[in-house]
Amino acid sequence: MPLNFTFALSQQQTFELRCDYGSRRLDKTELAALIDLCEQNYYAQQRDHLPYLTQLGQQLYQWLDGKEGWLRRALDEADEQTILLDLIETSEAQGLNPETERVALGLAH
């Protein structure tokens, strides 16, 4: 069975990551920094970019896994290693302050 991660946005314009194992509040500043890092490294047109992408993938894995170890646990327990990221709630959010909107759209991107 795949592991589903859902990025939720509260009415207080805070972000939360939810999965079958629980939920945790996400730091908006940390999210913005991670989005910036991805934008700078993932879409860059550089040769020999593989080391940067590998490092970026490791950072994303560690961030998604968190101190709770949700990702490691799911990969250890699952027969199939499918991970679904549900970003619908953040990509369709309206009426957000500029900082929250930037992060929400960055997650969806």
C-alpha positions as CSV (number, residue, x, y, z in Angstrom):
1,M,0.0,0.0,0.0
2,P,1.5,3.4,-0.9
3,L,2.3,6.0,1.7
4,N,0.3,9.2,1.3
5,F,1.7,12.5,2.4
6,T,-0.7,15.4,2.5
7,F,0.4,19.0,2.8
8,A,-2.4,20.8,4.6
9,L,-2.9,24.5,5.1
10,S,-4.7,25.8,8.2
11,Q,-7.0,28.8,8.5
12,Q,-4.1,30.4,10.4
13,Q,-2.1,30.0,7.3
14,T,0.3,27.5,8.7
15,F,1.4,24.3,7.0
16,E,1.1,20.8,8.2
17,L,2.4,17.5,6.9
18,R,0.1,14.5,7.4
19,C,0.4,10.8,6.7
20,D,-0.9,7.5,8.2
21,Y,1.7,7.7,11.0
22,G,0.6,11.2,12.2
23,S,1.0,14.8,11.5
24,R,3.6,17.6,12.2
25,R,3.5,21.3,11.8
26,L,6.0,22.6,9.2
27,D,8.1,25.7,9.6
28,K,7.2,28.3,6.9
29,T,10.7,29.7,6.9
30,E,12.3,26.3,6.5
31,L,9.8,25.5,3.7
32,A,10.6,28.7,1.9
33,A,14.4,28.0,2.1
34,L,13.9,24.4,0.8
35,I,11.8,25.7,-2.1
36,D,14.5,28.3,-2.9
37,L,17.1,25.6,-2.8
38,C,15.1,23.4,-5.2
39,E,14.4,26.2,-7.6
40,Q,18.1,27.2,-7.7
41,N,19.5,23.6,-8.2
42,Y,16.8,21.6,-9.9
43,Y,16.0,23.9,-12.8
44,A,19.6,25.2,-13.3
45,Q,21.1,24.6,-16.7
46,Q,24.5,23.3,-15.6
47,R,26.6,20.4,-16.8
48,D,27.7,17.9,-14.3
49,H,24.7,18.8,-12.2
50,L,24.1,15.2,-10.9
51,P,26.0,15.7,-7.6
52,Y,23.8,18.7,-6.8
53,L,20.7,16.8,-7.6
54,T,21.8,13.9,-5.5
55,Q,22.5,16.1,-2.6
56,L,19.1,17.9,-3.1
57,G,17.3,14.5,-3.2
58,Q,19.0,13.5,0.1
59,Q,17.9,16.8,1.7
60,L,14.4,16.3,0.5
61,Y,14.3,12.8,1.8
62,Q,15.6,13.8,5.2
63,W,13.1,16.7,5.4
64,L,10.2,14.5,4.4
65,D,11.3,11.7,6.8
66,G,11.7,14.1,9.7
67,K,12.7,13.1,13.2
68,E,9.7,10.8,13.3
69,G,11.2,8.6,10.5
70,W,7.9,8.3,8.6
71,L,9.5,7.7,5.2
72,R,12.1,5.1,6.5
73,R,9.3,3.3,8.3
74,A,7.0,3.2,5.2
75,L,9.8,2.0,2.9
76,D,10.7,-0.7,5.4
77,E,7.1,-1.9,5.9
78,A,5.8,-1.6,2.3
79,D,5.8,-4.3,-0.3
80,E,5.7,-1.6,-3.0
81,Q,7.6,1.6,-2.5
82,T,5.1,4.1,-3.8
83,I,4.9,7.5,-2.1
84,L,2.1,9.9,-3.0
85,L,2.4,13.7,-2.3
86,D,-1.0,15.4,-2.1
87,L,-0.4,19.1,-2.8
88,I,-4.0,19.9,-4.0
89,E,-5.0,21.8,-0.8
90,T,-2.0,24.1,-1.0
91,S,-2.1,24.7,-4.7
92,E,-5.8,25.7,-4.7
93,A,-5.7,27.9,-1.6
94,Q,-7.0,31.4,-2.0
95,G,-6.9,34.6,0.1
96,L,-3.5,33.9,1.5
97,N,-1.0,36.5,2.7
98,P,1.9,37.0,0.3
99,E,4.4,35.0,2.2
100,T,2.1,32.0,2.7
101,E,1.0,32.2,-0.9
102,R,4.6,32.1,-2.1
103,V,5.3,28.9,-0.1
104,A,2.0,27.3,-1.1
105,L,2.6,27.9,-4.8
106,G,6.3,26.8,-4.3
107,L,5.2,23.5,-2.8
108,A,2.8,22.9,-5.7
109,H,5.5,23.7,-8.2
